[in-house]
């Protein structure tokens, strides 16, 4: 079985498997392994917390080092996830970089080690100890999720880990206010709620992927396996909550009406996509659209914060 139709390689799903690959194919495998979409999105999420902590932008050098610190850590976790899943993916996702043969398992593991070493070193030497330890905890929990928590506890053990991105972004530039301000924790909750919605609207597609594979078993949501319809309903409910929390941020942080307009438009689009999926929970195309719309929603939230703070400095 190949990957879900319409799922692009930049999310890590890969491409059609072959017996031999050219150098170009091999390089594209490494690119897909890093998940370019999330390589960019994850640092932007951290950056949105950082500029709110500073109420402005740091230097260009700090922006770049912060971007790559978070991007490399996220890349390492994603690659380790594919490394631990390599045997399962031979039947479920054979077109992903490792099971397809474009990237060898030991090469993937080497990418994980190098990316983590560089990321953690940058956090320690270029930022501060709180940032380093938040990143370290996120990496350890991310690895634990891939190796154990996902299959035993379920996919929803991931959101509390993802929320650490925002705490790390805040701590990078204002560690002294991490426990004296409520705003970084509000951002943490917003991240957890969004990630929950993101997982649950995609959950039925996991059921589709494993349904035709003998012996394949989809991990639970959180100690239970919902029906496709129930999963989408949970996803829609958390999409609504994400919209409310992101709109509420307008009154709690130094943001303008531009932020509010952009997030409401993106949130409504994500909500409509989810409601349409709810009517046909096993529709692949609608599932991919709902998943993508939520990715766009999170991107708009972060970019809107960055844009508004940038405009305020002009």
C-alpha positions, -999 to +999 in steps of 0.1 A: +000+000+000+014+034-009+010+066+010-024+084+013-031+100-021-026+137-020-002+137+009+029+155-002+065+145+005+072+176+025+051+161+053+073+130+053+050+105+035+075+101+006+069+088-029+066+056-049+091+030-039+117+017-064+145-009-065+173+016-073+176+053-068+197+081-083+217+105-062+189+130-067+164+105-054+185+098-024+189+135-016+151+140-020+147+112+005+168+131+031+147+162+024+114+143+029+128+127+060+133+162+076+097+172+068+104+206+053+069+219+063+075+212+099+112+222+097+098+257+090+066+257+111+081+246+144+107+274+146+080+299+136+058+287+165+087+292+189+095+326+174+059+338+180+065+331+217+099+348+216+087+381+202+059+382+227+084+377+255+106+405+241+077+426+229+099+430+198+124+413+176+159+402+187+189+408+164+190+391+130+218+368+143+197+357+172+167+351+149+187+329+127+204+309+155+170+305+172+154+293+140+180+266+134+182+256+171+145+247+171+144+234+135+172+209+141+157+196+173+123+192+155+141+175+126+158+151+149+126+141+166+108+135+133+137+115+118+139+094+150+101+088+147+107+074+112+136+054+124+116+036+151+087+031+127+109+017+099+096-020+102+060-010+105+063+014+076+074-014+053+038-025+050+019+007+059+040+035+044+065+017+021+071+049+001+086+068+031+124+075+028+136+047+050+114+017+040+117+027+004+155+025+006+162+061-003+177+066+032+193+037+051+184+033+088+220+040+100+221+071+079+188+083+095+202+076+130+233+096+121+211+125+111+193+123+145+226+123+164+242+152+145+210+174+145+205+169+183+242+176+191+241+208+171+207+219+184+215+213+221+249+229+218+234+260+203+208+262+230+234+260+258+261+282+243+240+308+224+210+311+247+206+301+284+203+270+307+164+272+309+162+271+271+186+242+270+167+221+296+133+228+281+147+217+247+164+186+263+131+176+280+112+181+247+137+159+229+137+131+255+099+131+257+097+132+219+119+101+216+099+084+244+067+092+225+080+075+193+094+045+211+068+039+237+041+064+245+024+065+211+017+028+210+009+024+247-008+056+257-018+070+223-013+098+199-027+124+223+004+119+246+021+141+220+004+175+225+019+183+260+053+176+244+047+199+215+036+227+238+071+229+251+081+246+219+064+278+231+079+277+265+113+272+250+108+302+226+098+324+255+126+312+278+152+319+251+147+357+255+130+361+288+138+332+311+133+354+342+095+358+334+088+322+325+072+315+359+062+351+368+040+356+336+009+337+326+014+344+289+039+317+281+016+291+297-013+305+278+007+299+246+016+264+259-021+256+263-029+270+229-002+248+214-016+217+232-051+224+221-042+230+185-020+198+183-049+178+197-072+190+170-045+184+144-041+148+155-078+139+158-089+152+124-061+130+109-069+100+131-094+084+107-068+083+080-046+062+102-075+038+105-077+037+067-040+031+064-040+000+087-074-015+078-060-034+048-028-045+064-028-079+081-017-076+118-014-038+116-029-020+146-035+017+149-023+033+182-051+045+205-061+082+208-054+082+245-060+048+261-090+043+238-097+039+201-125+062+189-146+056+158-137+077+128-168+099+134-160+103+171-124+112+163-134+139+139-159+153+164-132+156+190-110+173+164-137+198+155-143+205+192-106+213+197-105+233+165-133+255+180-113+258+213-081+267+193-101+294+175-114+308+209-080+307+225-062+323+196-088+350+194-085+355+232-048+361+228-057+394+211-069+409+245-041+394+265-010+403+244+002+434+226-015+426+193-037+445+169-069+440+150-049+427+121-039+397+141-075+391+151-089+393+116-063+369+102-067+342+128-105+343+127-104+338+089-080+309+091-098+294+121-132+295+104-117+279+073-102+251+095-135+247+113-155+245+080-131+218+067-135+198+099-173+200+098-173+188+062-151+159+072-174+151+100-201+141+075-177+117+057-151+108+083-134+082+061-131+105+030-094+107+023-095+140+004-116+157+030-094+143+057-063+157+041-080+190+035-090+193+072-055+183+083-039+208+060-063+236+070-054+231+106-017+233+096-024+266+079-044+278+109-014+273+132+009+289+107-014+319+104-015+323+142+023+324+144+029+345+113+002+370+124+020+375+158+053+379+141+038+403+115+020+425+141+051+428+164+072+436+133+048+464+122+048+478+158+086+482+156+086+501+123 
